[in-house]
Amino acid sequence: MGANLATLEEKLDLKANRPQSQFLRMPHKFRAFVAGYGSGKTYVGGMAMCSHFREHPQINAGYFAPSYPMIRDIFYPTIEEVAYNFGFRVQINQSNKEVHFFIGRWYYGTSICRSMDDPGKIIGFKIGHALIDEFDTLPLMKALLVWKRVIARMRFKIKGLRNGIDVTTTPEGFLATHKLFVEDVIAKPELSNNYGLIQASTYENEINLPDDYIPSMIESYTPELALAYVNGQFVNLKSGTVYRNYNRVTNNSNETINPKGEVLFIGMDFNVQKMAARILVQRPNGFHCVAELKDIFDTPAMIRVIAEKWPKASNFRHIIYPDASGASRNTTGAATSDIKLLLAAGFEVRAHASNPFVKDRVNAVNVAFSKQKVWVNAKECPDTASCLEKQAYDDNGEPDKKGGFDHGNDAFGYPIAYEMPVLHIIRQATTHGT
């Protein structure tokens, strides 16, 4: 494959940076490209897929992403650009989640696109090449199940065909990519014949990125996140408590709500009999959590409490950052959603179409604490301080929900993630930069 790809690069003037070229020439059956954001992960994966179709026409490939929106927003525009550079014309069939490759009238094959959200649905087709994108966004055990499911699809018996799997991902701690390509290879060195790993930094794709892209990430991230999301290194992002950057002394606030009225930024988590709200105010040095509500029965009760404590008549303005799932369900059992109830009460609601990824919300809060942009009045908000200090990760590397600390922390995190999102949320495809 290396020689053929070199010929293609000369013929088609394909442009790959140094780690991308190293990855494309790796002879291994299973290859991983682990790199920071904007380092060209999906792009190089698309190059490998196009090379596969050049070498093995009409042998279908597979693309696997964490969700169907990522397939639509990231893979489709990226593969269209990459395929063009390889001399292909692509036809995207969004209803079937397929991308068909042509040169002129000649059909070269199809990339079958599937979400990894439900591994049990990765059935019913066979492929000769696979690209698993953002593999480490999945919990470890789920990712390993996806891996087995994808391997089971690789069933072509053709001379010279590897039936190989490419993994492109940003490292999210020591998860599936680290286990398969580092831990298992160390434990069984003979696996190195089939498993190969390239790690790359965002800096190595800097020429294809906006001038302020990397400085903005460095500014936004903690040192641990910078090592992972810029340098592409495996680092422990999930040890100990979830909100490890919170310190009730260095992040303490003496601010309180102005009794004459002001804007209240209210994070809200919907749970029957366990509704939680965190009330923040904005000061020149950031957001201060100055009041809390917990164990409220349902949304109408929460609305009444807020309206009584901080009435509009006293010049209070309420901006609610809710659990986005409240748009489709409710705590009352009635037909009206929780968010519609908030709007009907005259509250302003700020929420995206869906909740941010849990790790994005956690990272946003940790960064805000480390940069001293968010503060907690522990005297007025003892439950908030306690929850931030005590919530740990469970055995699956997810924030624990059994200790009772999750509702308050979720409510606290929604306004922070909305107003001060970590750049992890930037997942848009850019030239050579996905």
C-alpha positions, 0 to 999 in steps of 0.5 A: 500500500505504501508504494501505491500511495506514494504514486498517488501522492505524486500523481494527484498532488495529495498533501499530507503533513508528516504524521499523516504521511507516516500513518498512511504508510503503516503496514499494520492491519489495525492502525490508530491516529491519536491526535489533538483537535484540528490535527486532521484526524477525519481527513487522514482517515478519509485519505486511507479510505479513498486509497482503499477504493483506489486499490480495491474497487467495489470492496465496500468500506465502513465509517463509524462515528459516535453519533449520526449528527457527527456523520452528517456534520463531520464525515460527509463534508470531509470525505467529499473534499478528500475524495475530490483530491483523489479524483473521485466524485461522491454521491451522499445518500443521507437516508441510507447513511451511505457514500458512493464513490465514482470516477466518471461513470465507474462505480468504485464502492460504498462507505456504509456509515453507522453510529456507534451509539448502539453497537448491537445495530452494527450488523447485516453487511460486510466491508473490507476497510473500516474507519472508526472516528473519535473512538475514545468518546465512548466508555471503555466497555462499549468501545470494546464491544464496537471493536468486536462488532466492526471486526465481525464485518471484515469478511472479504477474502481477497488477495492483498486485502488487509480487512483493516481497521483505522482508528482516528481519535482525540485521546480522552484518557486511558480508554479503548485506544490506549488499551488496544494499541498500547496496553495490550501490545506491551503485554503481548509484544507479538501484537505489534505486528498487527497494531500500529500507533501514530500520535500527533500534535495540533501544531503539526497541522498548524498551516491549515488552521486559523492563526488563533486556533491553537492559542485559543485552545491553550488559553481555554484548557487546563494543562492536562487537557492541553496535553490531550487535546493539543498535543495528542497525549494520553493523560489521566483525565478522570482520576479522583473527584470529577471537579478536581479543580474546585477548591472551596478556599481559593474559589470562595466568594463572599458575593450575595444577591442584590436585594434591589434586583439583578440578573440571576443565571439559574442552572436547573436539573429536572428530576421528580422530587429531586429538582435542583437549581444553582443561582449565579450572579455575574461580577467583573471577575466572573460568575458567582454561585450565591444561592441554591435550591434542592429537592424541589418536587417538580417544575411548577414547584420550582417556578413558584419558589424562584418567583417568591424568593426573587420576584420580577416586581423586585427587579429580578430577571431570571435566565434559566439554563435547563437540562435540555431533555426538559424540552421533551419530557416533564416532571409533572407527568402532564403534556407540557414540557418542563421548558415550556413551563419555564417559558410560560412563567416568563423566564428566559431560557438558554439551552442548546438543542441537546445537552452538552457532552458530559465531559465537555460540561465537566471540562468547562467547569474545571477550566472555569475554576482553574482560570478563576472565572467561577466562584462559590459562596460556600456559606450560602451554598453548602450543598453546592460546595459539598457536591463539587468536592465529593462527586467521583467517577464510577467504574466506567469512567463516568461521573457517579450518579449513586452518591446523590451529588449529580443533580446539583452538579449538573445544575451548576454545570449547565450555565458554565458550559453554555456561557464559557464552553471549552473549545472541545465543542468546536467539532466543525469540519475544516480543511485538513483540520477535523 
